[in-house]
Amino acid sequence: MANTYSQIYIQVVFAVEGRQSLIRKENKQELHKYLTGIVTEREQKLLAVHCMPDHAHILIGLRPSMALSDLVHDVKIASANFINRKAWVAGRFGWQEGLEHSHMAIPNSPELFDTSAIKSSTTPK
């Protein structure tokens, strides 16, 4: 369809294997930067990232040409390898299988939907 515009925002939450509290406060900032890099390398827009001790949240602007499952797979594999290379945990770090996500489509018309909350939650690079 000519002149079609799509903008899809998806929040993805994934947990540490066994829901263990392995993401330490002193490593969060570096992990946030690494997650940002993975999403950006795949030409997607990271709007927000936040890690808790036992899980991570990412809010992304997903292009319709990318499958969500492919992006999340890449993020989980690369970040787990990163954490293991850094030796931030004793033993092997891994993410739990599966994910939770929610999404919303944003109309390309300011009078239909206020996106100021989303725009103001962006993470600095």
Buried (B, 14 or more C-beta within 10 A) or exposed (E): EEEEEEBBBBBBBBBBBEEBEBBEEEBBEEBBEBBBBBBEEBEBBBBBBBBEEBBBBBBBBBBEEBEBEEBBEBBBEBBBEBBBEEEBBEEEBBBBEEBEBEEEEBEEEEEEEEEEEBEEEEBEE
